[in-house]
Amino acid sequence: MNKEWIDITQTISTRIATWPGDTIFEYELTATKEEGGAANVGTITASLHTGTHADAPFHYVSDGKTLDMLDVNMYIGRAKVVSVVGASEIGREELEGFDLTGVERLLLKTTNTASPEKFPEKINTLKENIGPFLKEKGIFLIGTDQPSVDGIESKELLAHHSLFRNDVYIIENLLLENVEPGDYDLIALPLKIEGADGSPIRAVLKKI
């Protein structure tokens, strides 16, 4: 079995942290072999933004595209991981020192300590100027190891809208604590849910 792929997905369980006020994750068996069924069958209830997930533009723009409208090729291909650990806000100033030539998918490692079962008191966020910067570089997908690109209390969602205006799509809650900066192959496919504002994803990397 190929062991080269690195799983950068938070494990979804009843212990996983969810956005304050969001639907918590629940899993139950609705049919079991022990009860005489032909198979074990489970049911889940959860926010579409549970754990490692993709945002669709519809999440923050009423007439934005839903997940089933998005091109799957966006979530498969070469990606660059950069470390911005220590920066509470990330924008043009924090990224212009990196060589992003030819990069189309950029993953931001903002912390060396991940706690998927504890929602953070403060989030390392993206600045409003990041959207134009990424578009200048030809980057159309941004990923972060934080639960959002905007702050917990944000109502305006300035980073989300900056990325939207510049055709940059979003992945949040990646697990990058053990990933070294560098170039990788990325697979991070969301579920094809009609009308959805987001979806959990299974994200993996392979070092190039």
C-alpha positions, 0 to 999 in steps of 0.5 A, a space after each residue: 500500500 502506498 504510504 506517501 499520502 499525508 492525511 491533513 483532515 481533522 477526524 470527525 467525531 462527537 468530540 470535534 469542535 464546532 463553530 459556536 452555535 452551529 449544529 454539532 456532529 452526531 452519528 448513530 446506527 439506525 440499523 444493526 446486524 445485532 438487531 437482525 438487519 442485513 447490515 449496519 447502517 448509520 445516520 449523521 447530523 452535522 453542520 456542513 462546516 464541521 472539521 476540514 471543509 470547503 466553503 462555497 461562495 453561497 455561504 457568504 454571498 446569497 447569489 453565489 455558486 453552491 458546491 455542486 456548481 464548482 469545478 472539481 479540478 480546483 481541489 486536485 493538483 499541485 499546492 504549496 504549503 507555507 508557514 506563517 506561524 507567528 502572524 495573527 493576520 495574513 495578507 500581502 505583507 506576510 506573503 510577498 516574501 515567498 516565491 509563489 511563481 506558478 502556484 495555484 493552490 496555497 495552504 497556510 500553516 499558521 500554527 504548530 499546535 492543532 486542537 480539533 476538539 477545542 474551538 480556539 478563543 482567537 483565530 489567525 485570520 486573513 487580511 482584506 488585501 489578500 484577495 487581490 494579492 492572490 489573484 495577481 499571483 494566479 492563485 485560485 484556492 486558499 487553505 488554512 488550518 483555522 476554522 475560518 479566514 475571518 475572526 470569530 466575531 466578524 459580521 462583515 466577513 471582509 476576507 471571505 468577500 475579498 477572496 470572492 471578488 478575486 475568484 479565490 475559493 476557500 478550504 478551512 480547518 486543515 491539519 497542517 501541524 506535522 506538514 513541512 513547507 514545500 510543494 505537494 500534490 493535493 486532493 481535497 474533494 468536497 461532497 457534491 451536495 446540491 444547493 450546499 453552502 459548504 461540505 466536509 472534505 477528505 484532504 491529503 498531500 503527497 510531497 513533490 
